[in-house]
Each structure stands twice: as structure tokens, then as C-alpha cells.
Amino acid sequence: MVKKNKLPFSLKSENLISKNEFNKKIENEKKDLKDFQSSVAISLLKFTSNLEDECVERRLASALLFLTHLSSEITKSFANGDEKIASNLLADAIIESRRAYPDGKTKLSSIFH
């Protein structure tokens, strides 16, 4: 006798999301991410405009260090020192970045995070 696996949640209609709603949610997330990225890029351009090359490099390095520090602090605050949670956050970030910057070679997950 073969047992069928039970789903961990009920299949009530309120738990199901239509494909159109799901796609709309994904598109909204993509738009929000692109808006954020555009804001960061514009800020970097303003921060480095009208400067000599050596100043631009120094300012870009400072901006990169700040963004690295910020991402580390965000990860720490969500993970509360738990390496497994931090690892999962990094995996989610990689999935989202692949969704935002598809290269045609990477198979994208259809799971919405």
C-alpha cells in the first residue's frame, strides 16, 4: 500500500494565488528593484561627477565599502548571528539577482521569495 503525502496546508481557495496575480506580483517586484537600482546608480553618478580620475576612484571605493557594510549589517540584523539564516539570505539574494539580471543561461526559479 502506497501512502500519499499530505500537503502541509489546506487547498482552500484563499490559499491559492492565480497565475496572473503571481505574475503581477513578480513584475511589481522587478519594477521596485529597478527603481531602487536606478536611485543607487544616480546617487553614485552624482557622488563622482565632475571629479578627476583619482578622486572618482577613491569615491567609488568608498561607496563600495559603504554598500558592503550596509549589506552586511542588513544580513546580520535578519540573521541574529545565525550562520544558517545568513546563508539562506545570501541564497535568496542570489536568486533575486538572477531574476533581476537574467543572462539566458541560468534557469530561474518560479518561486516567489
C-alpha positions as CSV (number, residue, x, y, z in Angstrom):
1,M,0.0,0.0,0.0
2,V,1.4,3.4,-1.0
3,K,0.7,6.4,1.2
4,K,0.2,9.7,-0.5
5,N,2.0,12.6,1.1
6,K,-0.3,15.2,2.6
7,L,0.2,18.8,1.9
8,P,1.2,20.9,4.9
9,F,-1.5,23.4,4.2
10,S,-5.1,23.2,3.1
11,L,-6.0,23.8,-0.5
12,K,-8.7,26.3,0.2
13,S,-9.3,29.0,-2.4
14,E,-7.9,31.8,-0.2
15,N,-4.6,30.0,-0.1
16,L,-4.3,29.8,-3.9
17,I,-3.0,32.7,-5.9
18,S,-3.9,32.9,-9.5
19,K,-1.1,32.8,-12.1
20,N,-2.0,36.4,-13.2
21,E,-1.7,37.7,-9.6
22,F,1.6,35.9,-9.2
23,N,3.0,37.3,-12.4
24,K,1.7,40.8,-11.5
25,K,3.5,40.5,-8.1
26,I,6.7,39.4,-9.8
27,E,6.5,42.3,-12.2
28,N,5.9,44.8,-9.4
29,E,8.9,43.4,-7.5
30,K,11.1,43.7,-10.7
31,K,9.9,47.3,-11.1
32,D,10.6,48.2,-7.5
33,L,14.1,46.6,-7.7
34,K,14.9,48.5,-10.9
35,D,13.7,51.8,-9.3
36,F,16.0,51.1,-6.3
37,Q,18.9,50.2,-8.6
38,S,18.3,53.4,-10.6
39,S,18.3,55.5,-7.5
40,V,21.6,54.0,-6.3
41,A,23.2,54.4,-9.7
42,I,22.1,58.1,-10.0
43,S,23.4,58.7,-6.5
44,L,26.8,57.2,-7.4
45,L,26.9,59.4,-10.6
46,K,26.2,62.5,-8.6
47,F,28.8,61.5,-6.0
48,T,31.5,61.1,-8.6
49,S,30.6,63.7,-11.2
50,N,33.0,66.5,-12.2
51,L,35.9,65.0,-10.4
52,E,39.4,63.9,-11.6
53,D,40.0,60.2,-12.1
54,E,41.9,59.6,-8.9
55,C,39.1,61.3,-6.9
56,V,36.4,59.3,-8.7
57,E,38.2,56.0,-7.9
58,R,38.5,56.9,-4.3
59,R,34.9,57.9,-4.0
60,L,33.7,54.8,-5.8
61,A,35.8,52.7,-3.5
62,S,34.3,54.5,-0.5
63,A,30.8,53.9,-1.9
64,L,31.5,50.2,-2.5
65,L,32.8,49.8,1.1
66,F,29.7,51.6,2.4
67,L,27.4,49.3,0.4
68,T,29.3,46.2,1.5
69,H,29.0,47.4,5.1
70,L,25.3,48.1,4.7
71,S,24.6,44.7,3.2
72,S,26.5,43.0,6.0
73,E,24.5,44.9,8.6
74,I,21.2,44.1,7.0
75,T,22.2,40.4,6.9
76,K,23.3,40.4,10.5
77,S,20.1,42.0,11.7
78,F,17.9,39.4,9.9
79,A,20.1,36.5,10.9
80,N,20.8,37.5,14.5
81,G,24.2,35.8,14.3
82,D,22.8,32.5,12.9
83,E,25.0,31.4,10.0
84,K,22.3,29.2,8.5
85,I,19.9,32.1,8.3
86,A,22.6,34.3,6.8
87,S,23.4,31.6,4.3
88,N,19.8,31.4,3.3
89,L,19.6,35.1,3.0
90,L,22.5,35.1,0.6
91,A,21.0,32.3,-1.4
92,D,17.7,34.3,-1.7
93,A,19.7,37.4,-2.8
94,I,21.4,35.4,-5.5
95,I,18.1,34.1,-6.7
96,E,16.7,37.6,-6.8
97,S,19.7,39.0,-8.6
98,R,19.5,36.3,-11.2
99,R,15.8,37.2,-11.7
100,A,16.7,40.9,-12.0
101,Y,19.7,40.2,-14.3
102,P,18.8,37.2,-16.4
103,D,21.6,36.0,-18.6
104,G,19.7,33.4,-20.6
105,K,21.9,30.6,-19.3
106,T,20.6,30.4,-15.7
107,K,17.3,28.7,-15.1
108,L,15.2,30.9,-12.9
109,S,13.1,29.7,-10.0
110,S,9.4,30.4,-10.3
111,I,9.2,30.5,-6.5
112,F,8.4,34.0,-5.2
113,H,10.6,34.9,-2.2
